[in-house]
Amino acid sequence: MTTKGPWDVLIIGGGLAGLTCALQLSKAGVQVLVIEKQPYPHHRVCGEYVSNEVLPHLNSLGIDPFAAGAKPITRFEMSTKKGALLSTELPLGGFGISRYAFDNLLYEAVKNKADILFETVESVTFSNEMFSVSTLNRNTYKAAYVVGAFGKRSQLDISLKRSFIQQKSPWLGVKMHYQAEFPDDLVALHNFEGGYCGLSKTETDVVNACYLTTYASFKHHGNIAAFQQNVLAKNPHLAAFFSDAIPVFEKPLTISQISFEQKKPVADHIFMIGDSAGLIHPLCGNGMAMAIHGAKLFSERYLAAGQQGGIHREQLEMDYTRAWKTTFEKRLRTGRRIQSALLHPIAAKVGLGLVKSMPSILPHIIKKTHGTLV
């Protein structure tokens, strides 16, 4: 067993939130260690549309997704289970890029500025104003502050005894890339019985298809192929897409026990960012932007506290918690309400009928789950 450090900030998880946090802090001279389970590049179960709300922030960090081939996205369409279609221009617009490319783009920008290790974190303890982070490799890393960017659900959530982890979640996520005809500038959301599927183009011209469903809906069909044929294909738009689409992956990527329960932005003195702090329903198409924005909220407050003569942990925790809730709580609440409505047959029919008769409502609904340029 070896013990190393201390670092100023140790970030657990090297996804979008962890890497953008590391980049912003390290550019300001903070000593940062990122611990990520897998070497880059790698795929993740995720929709791959990012709202332009975080584009100014990414550019300020020297990150240009379009230089990596990201597709500008300006239009949105959504269909009911039976195929009734709604469409609108996106208020802010966004871009399509795979997590394979996006995470690696950030990693390349971070790797010479911060320390990055590829290990699995097993436990985190806090004593005498110092964290000890232990990994499965029997290494221990010391840091004054720890940021949790380990995603939707982790073994660490169990060891930290976070309340949401005690509740079983009915949600299953499935992701696949396809060669298929699909507009570059469109992100689509198609509903089906028990869930919804998002489609958007990525930098390699393949289409990312990522859907969320319940175990109750999935379990009767036994496997993904049967489920897509018997359930997703009842939506005519999904039927048309999957009938001609050619899979790129050998098999779909899946993730289970996706929890949309409320989480605390700070747990056991660990600053949670990205999905570790709270997960918006994928139908809102804003999870990746929220992850990046959350990293910005923490980084700005940490740096500001340091510039004001010293960081006071309790004050920083309160400031970050307040900022996170002010920025995201309404979005999360709106996302939960939209999801509940879409999965309720009568509410979905009434709501979508209203939007269809008054199309101008749709951009306003989208704005409720998105922020302004940051």
Buried (B, 14 or more C-beta within 10 A) or exposed (E): EEEEBBBBBBBBBBBBBBBBBBBBBBBBEBBBBBBBBEEBBEBBBBBBBBBBBBBEBBEEBEBEBEEBBBBBBBBBBBBBBEBBBBEBEBBBBBBBBBBBBBBBBBBBBBBEBBBBBBBBBBBBEBEEEEBBBBBEEEBBBBBBBBBBBBBBBBEBBEBBEBEBBEEEBBBBBBBBBBBBEBBEBBBBBBBBBBBBBBBBBBBBEBBBBBBBBBBEBBEEBEEBEEBBBEBBBBBBBBBBBBEEBEBBEEEBBEBEBBBBBEBBBBBBBBBBBBBBBBBBBBBBBBBBBBBBBBBBBBBBBBBEBBEEEEBEBEEBBEBBBEBBBEBBEEBBBBBBEBBEBBBEEEEBBEBBEEBBEEEEBBBEBBBBBBBEEB
